[in-house]
Amino acid sequence: MPPKYKRLIGDYCARHGIDVPPGFARNTPGRYAIIRTHLTPAKLIAQTWFKTADVIYYIEHFLLPELGGGLSQSIRILDFQDGEELSYTDGKQLAKVGTFSITDENEPT
C-alpha cells in the first residue's frame, strides 16, 4: 500500500504544481498528507500519516503554534485513501470539507 500512496501523492503534486521536498522520498508514505498553501509554490510536508490522531498531533504541536489563526487558510489536509479534503476543527478533530480525484491510472479499475 505505501508505494501506492507515494505514487498518488507524487502525481497529485505534479499535476497541481506543488513542491515535493526531498525528505518525502525517504519516508514511508501514509494516506494523509498536508500541503502548505501559503508558500510559493505550495509545498508538501515531507511527513505523511496513517492515523488521524497523528495528523492532529502534528498540526497542534508544529503548525498551529507557527500559523495560529491563519491555519485554515494556510494548509490543505488530504486523505489519499478516500479522496477527501479535511479541515482541522477546534474540537481537535478532522472534518470533511470536500473531495478530490485520486485516480491512479497505473491500477486496474
C-alpha positions as CSV (number, residue, x, y, z in Angstrom):
1,M,0.0,0.0,0.0
2,P,2.7,2.6,0.8
3,P,4.1,2.6,-2.8
4,K,0.6,3.4,-4.0
5,Y,0.4,6.4,-1.7
6,K,3.8,7.6,-2.8
7,R,2.7,7.5,-6.4
8,L,-0.7,9.1,-5.7
9,I,0.7,11.9,-3.7
10,G,3.6,12.5,-6.1
11,D,1.2,12.5,-9.1
12,Y,-1.2,14.9,-7.4
13,C,1.6,17.3,-6.5
14,A,3.0,17.2,-10.1
15,R,-0.5,17.9,-11.6
16,H,-1.0,20.9,-9.2
17,G,2.4,22.4,-9.2
18,I,3.1,21.6,-5.6
19,D,6.8,21.4,-4.5
20,V,7.7,18.0,-3.1
21,P,10.6,18.1,-0.6
22,P,13.5,15.6,-0.9
23,G,12.6,14.2,2.5
24,F,9.3,12.8,1.1
25,A,11.2,10.1,-0.7
26,R,12.9,8.9,2.5
27,N,9.7,8.3,4.5
28,T,7.1,5.6,4.3
29,P,4.1,7.4,2.7
30,G,0.8,7.4,4.6
31,R,-2.7,8.1,3.5
32,Y,-2.9,11.6,5.0
33,A,-0.8,14.5,3.6
34,I,-0.6,18.2,4.4
35,I,0.1,20.9,1.8
36,R,1.3,24.3,2.9
37,T,-0.7,26.6,0.6
38,H,0.7,29.9,1.9
39,L,4.1,29.2,0.4
40,T,5.0,30.0,-3.2
41,P,4.9,27.5,-4.7
42,A,2.7,25.5,-2.4
43,K,4.8,22.8,-0.6
44,L,4.0,19.3,0.5
45,I,5.1,18.5,4.1
46,A,7.6,15.6,3.8
47,Q,5.9,13.6,6.6
48,T,2.7,11.8,5.9
49,W,0.5,9.8,8.3
50,F,-1.7,6.7,8.6
51,K,-3.8,7.8,11.6
52,T,-5.8,11.0,12.1
53,A,-4.6,11.2,15.7
54,D,-1.0,11.7,14.3
55,V,-2.2,14.4,11.8
56,I,-3.9,16.2,14.7
57,Y,-0.8,15.9,16.9
58,Y,1.4,17.4,14.1
59,I,-1.0,20.3,13.5
60,E,-1.3,21.1,17.2
61,H,2.4,20.9,18.0
62,F,4.0,22.2,14.9
63,L,1.7,24.1,12.6
64,L,-0.8,25.8,15.0
65,P,2.0,27.5,17.0
66,E,3.5,28.8,13.8
67,L,0.4,29.7,11.8
68,G,-2.1,30.5,14.6
69,G,-5.5,31.8,13.4
70,G,-4.3,31.6,9.8
71,L,-4.0,27.8,9.9
72,S,-7.2,27.0,7.9
73,Q,-6.1,29.4,5.1
74,S,-2.5,28.1,5.1
75,I,-2.9,24.3,4.7
76,R,-4.8,21.6,2.9
77,I,-5.2,18.2,4.6
78,L,-5.7,15.5,2.0
79,D,-6.8,11.8,2.5
80,F,-5.3,9.9,-0.4
81,Q,-7.3,6.7,0.5
82,D,-10.8,8.2,0.4
83,G,-10.1,11.2,-1.8
84,E,-11.3,13.7,0.8
85,E,-10.1,17.1,1.8
86,L,-10.3,17.6,5.5
87,S,-10.0,20.6,7.9
88,Y,-8.8,20.8,11.4
89,T,-11.5,21.9,13.9
90,D,-11.0,23.5,17.3
91,G,-12.6,20.3,18.7
92,K,-9.3,18.6,17.9
93,Q,-10.9,16.7,15.1
94,L,-10.7,16.5,11.3
95,A,-13.9,17.3,9.3
96,K,-14.6,16.5,5.7
97,V,-14.8,19.7,3.6
98,G,-14.7,18.3,0.1
99,T,-13.4,15.7,-2.3
100,F,-10.7,15.4,-4.9
101,S,-9.8,12.9,-7.6
102,I,-7.3,10.1,-6.5
103,T,-7.4,8.3,-9.9
104,D,-4.4,6.1,-10.3
105,E,-4.0,5.4,-14.0
106,N,-1.5,2.6,-13.2
107,E,-4.0,0.5,-11.3
108,P,-6.7,-1.7,-12.9
109,T,-10.3,-0.4,-12.4
